[in-house]
Amino acid sequence: MQVLADELATDSPIRSNSVNPGAVRSPMRAKAYPAEDAAKLATPEAVLAPFLYLLGPDSRGVTGCRFDAQ
């Protein structure tokens, strides 16, 4: 992500950031970890903030950043 951000830094409207959502309660995670207690995991809605930030106007010019959702 950082290398791509550096390569696109000059005159490019493309931004490169990454979001680590952490362990999230989802059907795919339940299949991968069937013995895990899903009640202890964050819901997808609980980890939306960094995604919404990156989609919104406040993040214009933000590139090469890593976000942890939890």
C-alpha positions as CSV (number, residue, x, y, z in Angstrom):
1,M,0.0,0.0,0.0
2,Q,2.8,2.4,0.9
3,V,4.8,1.7,-2.3
4,L,1.7,2.2,-4.4
5,A,0.9,5.4,-2.6
6,D,4.4,6.7,-3.3
7,E,4.3,5.7,-6.9
8,L,0.9,7.4,-7.4
9,A,1.8,10.5,-5.4
10,T,2.6,12.7,-8.4
11,D,-0.4,14.1,-10.3
12,S,-2.7,11.1,-9.6
13,P,-6.2,11.3,-8.2
14,I,-5.8,7.7,-7.0
15,R,-5.2,7.2,-3.3
16,S,-3.8,4.1,-1.7
17,N,-4.8,3.3,1.9
18,S,-5.5,0.2,3.9
19,V,-8.0,-0.7,6.6
20,N,-7.5,-3.6,9.0
21,P,-11.0,-4.5,10.2
22,G,-9.8,-7.1,12.7
23,A,-12.0,-10.1,13.6
24,V,-15.5,-9.4,12.5
25,R,-18.7,-11.4,12.9
26,S,-19.5,-12.8,9.5
27,P,-20.6,-16.0,7.8
28,M,-17.1,-16.4,6.2
29,R,-15.4,-16.0,9.6
30,A,-17.8,-18.5,11.2
31,K,-16.9,-21.1,8.5
32,A,-13.2,-20.5,9.0
33,Y,-13.3,-20.6,12.8
34,P,-16.3,-22.7,13.8
35,A,-15.3,-23.1,17.4
36,E,-15.0,-19.3,18.0
37,D,-17.7,-17.5,20.0
38,A,-19.1,-15.1,17.5
39,A,-20.8,-13.0,20.2
40,K,-17.3,-11.8,21.3
41,L,-16.6,-10.4,17.8
42,A,-17.3,-6.9,16.5
43,T,-20.2,-6.6,14.1
44,P,-19.5,-5.3,10.6
45,E,-21.4,-2.1,11.5
46,A,-19.0,-1.5,14.4
47,V,-15.9,-1.3,12.1
48,L,-17.4,1.1,9.4
49,A,-15.9,4.4,10.6
50,P,-12.6,4.2,8.8
51,F,-14.2,3.0,5.6
52,L,-16.8,5.9,5.7
53,Y,-14.0,8.4,6.5
54,L,-12.0,7.3,3.4
55,L,-15.1,7.5,1.2
56,G,-15.9,11.0,2.4
57,P,-14.6,14.4,1.6
58,D,-12.6,14.8,4.8
59,S,-10.1,12.3,3.6
60,R,-9.1,14.1,0.4
61,G,-5.4,14.0,0.1
62,V,-5.0,11.1,2.5
63,T,-2.9,8.4,1.0
64,G,-0.3,5.9,2.2
65,C,-2.1,5.5,5.6
66,R,-3.0,2.4,7.5
67,F,-6.2,2.3,9.6
68,D,-7.1,-0.2,12.3
69,A,-10.9,-0.4,12.7
70,Q,-10.8,-1.9,16.2
